């Protein structure tokens, strides 16, 4: 998908350097994917202690074998 976004040159140049990307597009894609991964991680971590399990990890892990 193609999108047009206006970004400050200094920020984009720093992003390309920090991500060691070969292109601006690759750097932006990397940043977006990293942001989304972090948000998913935060969401999962926020569930800590809020779920109850009635089976042990080994029981779940070896159930289908």
C-alpha positions as a Markdown table, in Angstrom:
| # | Residue | x | y | z |
|---|---|---|---|---|
| 1 | Unk | 0.0 | 0.0 | 0.0 |
| 2 | Unk | 1.3 | 3.4 | -0.8 |
| 3 | Unk | 0.9 | 6.3 | 1.6 |
| 4 | Unk | 2.2 | 9.9 | 1.7 |
| 5 | Unk | 3.4 | 11.1 | 5.0 |
| 6 | Unk | 5.2 | 14.3 | 5.9 |
| 7 | Unk | 8.0 | 13.8 | 8.4 |
| 8 | Unk | 10.8 | 16.0 | 9.6 |
| 9 | Unk | 14.0 | 15.3 | 7.7 |
| 10 | Unk | 16.2 | 15.1 | 10.8 |
| 11 | Unk | 13.9 | 12.6 | 12.5 |
| 12 | Unk | 13.7 | 10.4 | 9.4 |
| 13 | Unk | 17.5 | 10.5 | 8.8 |
| 14 | Unk | 18.0 | 9.5 | 12.5 |
| 15 | Unk | 15.5 | 6.7 | 12.1 |
| 16 | Unk | 17.3 | 5.4 | 9.1 |
| 17 | Unk | 20.6 | 5.5 | 11.0 |
| 18 | Unk | 19.3 | 3.9 | 14.1 |
| 19 | Unk | 17.6 | 1.1 | 12.3 |
| 20 | Unk | 20.5 | 0.5 | 9.9 |
| 21 | Unk | 18.0 | 0.5 | 7.1 |
| 22 | Unk | 18.9 | 0.7 | 3.4 |
| 23 | Unk | 15.9 | 2.9 | 2.6 |
| 24 | Unk | 13.5 | 5.4 | 4.3 |
| 25 | Unk | 10.6 | 3.1 | 3.6 |
| 26 | Unk | 12.3 | 0.1 | 5.3 |
| 27 | Unk | 13.1 | 2.3 | 8.3 |
| 28 | Unk | 9.5 | 3.5 | 8.6 |
| 29 | Unk | 8.2 | -0.1 | 8.3 |
| 30 | Unk | 10.6 | -1.3 | 10.9 |
| 31 | Unk | 9.5 | 1.5 | 13.3 |
| 32 | Unk | 5.9 | 0.7 | 12.8 |
| 33 | Unk | 6.3 | -3.0 | 13.3 |
| 34 | Unk | 8.4 | -2.4 | 16.4 |
| 35 | Unk | 5.7 | 0.0 | 17.8 |
| 36 | Unk | 2.9 | -2.5 | 17.2 |
| 37 | Unk | 5.0 | -5.4 | 18.7 |
| 38 | Unk | 5.6 | -3.3 | 21.8 |
| 39 | Unk | 1.9 | -2.4 | 22.2 |
| 40 | Unk | 0.9 | -6.1 | 21.9 |
| 41 | Unk | 3.5 | -6.9 | 24.6 |
| 42 | Unk | 2.1 | -4.2 | 26.8 |
| 43 | Unk | -1.4 | -5.6 | 26.3 |
| 44 | Unk | -0.3 | -9.1 | 27.2 |
| 45 | Unk | 1.7 | -7.9 | 30.3 |
| 46 | Unk | -1.4 | -5.9 | 31.5 |
| 47 | Unk | -3.3 | -9.2 | 31.8 |
| 48 | Unk | -0.8 | -10.5 | 34.3 |
| 49 | Unk | -2.6 | -11.9 | 37.3 |
| 50 | Unk | -6.0 | -11.4 | 35.7 |
| 51 | Unk | -6.5 | -14.8 | 34.3 |
| 52 | Unk | -7.1 | -18.1 | 36.0 |
| 53 | Unk | -5.9 | -21.4 | 34.7 |
| 54 | Unk | -7.2 | -24.7 | 35.9 |
| 55 | Unk | -4.5 | -26.8 | 34.2 |
| 56 | Unk | -0.7 | -26.9 | 34.7 |
| 57 | Unk | 1.7 | -25.8 | 31.9 |
| 58 | Unk | 3.0 | -29.4 | 31.4 |
| 59 | Unk | -0.6 | -30.7 | 31.1 |
| 60 | Unk | -1.3 | -28.2 | 28.4 |
| 61 | Unk | 2.0 | -28.6 | 26.7 |
| 62 | Unk | 1.7 | -32.4 | 26.4 |
| 63 | Unk | -2.0 | -32.8 | 26.0 |
| 64 | Unk | -2.0 | -33.5 | 22.2 |
| 65 | Unk | 0.9 | -35.9 | 22.2 |
